[in-house]
Structure formats: C-alpha cells, structure tokens
Amino acid sequence: MIEIVSDSKCIQCNLCVSVCPTNVFDRIDGGIPVIARQSDCQTCFMCELYCPVDALYVAPDPNRITLITEQEVADEGLIGGYREKVGWGPGRTPVTRNPLMLSLR
C-alpha cells in the first residue's frame, strides 16, 4: 500500500498521479501529489516504478497501513527499492526544483 511521497525528493512531475490505476493521488498545483485515497491502493507499485527520482514508498502488504516514517524508510534503503528489484535501477537525483524547470513539465 502506498505510504510515502517524499517532499524532499519529489520534483512534482505527477507521473505517479498519471500511472496510478486506482486514482489514489490528488494533483496539487505548486505542490507534491497527495495520497488522497490510500485504501484504494492495489499495491501494484506502478507509482514507485515510474517515479524518476525515487520519491515514493509502497509497502508490500496491501492489507495493512504500516505508519512508517520517511526517515525509517530511507534508513532501511527502501524508498524506491522496487524500481531496483525489477531491474530498472535507481531513479535520477533531482537536479533542481526551480520554477522554470517545473513549468516545462
């Protein structure tokens, strides 16, 4: 189940919003996507897989909210971990969040 959208890593590209088959996220103008319907998450990992900067964590148990913090996930090396497990490698490191770059998305 989707647990975390990292405010510090997210580049507001909204790919997670676009690829989610169950519409779990709400797009926020000028902000990071919000997990609005967590219980609708099917744990398909599409959002985590397509995130270009590893800003998402999907817990593997679809039936339980884990209430894990971003720091705990980072310390355990889990954020964006699914992407590496399927052979896509780690996401890119965000270069900038300046308004010009964000307007190009």
N, C-alpha and C positions, 0 to 999 in steps of 0.2 A: 504494500500500500504506500502511496506517495506520502512522504514525511517532511521533506525539507526542500525549499527553494532558497538557495544561499543568496542573501542580499549582497554580500561582499564579492561574489563571483559572477552573478547574473549580469548579462550585458543587454537585457531587455529585447532580445531578438524575437521572443514569443514563439519560437519553434515548438516548445512544449505545449503551448496552447493549440497550435495547429495540428500536431500529430496525435493528440490525446483522443482516442476513440469514444470516450465517455464524457467529454466536456467537463473535466474535473476543475480546470483552471478558469479564472476570470482574468482577462487582459486589463491592465491598469495603465491609462495614459500617463507617461512620465515616471512609471514605477515598475517594479518587478511583478510578474504574474502572481496571483494569489490562489492558494489551494482553497477553493470555494465549496467543493463537493467531495470531500475526502472519501466518504463512504461509497461513492460511485466508482472509485478507482478499482480496476480489474487486475492490477499488478502485472500489466503487460510489459512494463519497462520501456515503452516507446519514448516517453519524455526523457528519461535518463539516457537512453541510447542516442537520441538525436541532439541532445544539448551539446553545443560546440565547446563549452568551457567547463564541463563537469560541475554544474551548479545545482544538481538535483540528487536527491537520495530517495530511492524507492525501497522500502523494507520488503524482504522476500515473503513474509507471511501476509497473505491477502485478507486474513480474517481478524487481524489484531493491529490496533494502533500502538506503536511502541513508545511514543513520547521520548524519543532520543533527541539530544540536542545536536546542533550543528558541530559544536566543538568535539563532542564524543564521536560523531561520525568521522570527522576529519582526523582525530587522533587514531582511529582504527583503520584509516585508509579506505573507508567505504564509499565516500562521496564520489560518484561517477564510476564506481567499481564495476558495474555491469557492462559498461562500454568496453572495458579492457577484457573482461571474461569472454566476450563473444568475438574478440579479435579485432575490434575497431581501434584499439589503442586509446590512450588518454586524450581528452579534449584539449583544445588550444587554450593557452593562457590569455585572458583578456588584455589587450594592449591599452585600450582606453575606453572611457565611458563619456567622452566629451560629446556635447550636443550635436556637433557636425556629424560625427560617426553614427550616432543614434538616429539622426534624420535620414541616413542613407539606407536604413533597413526596410 
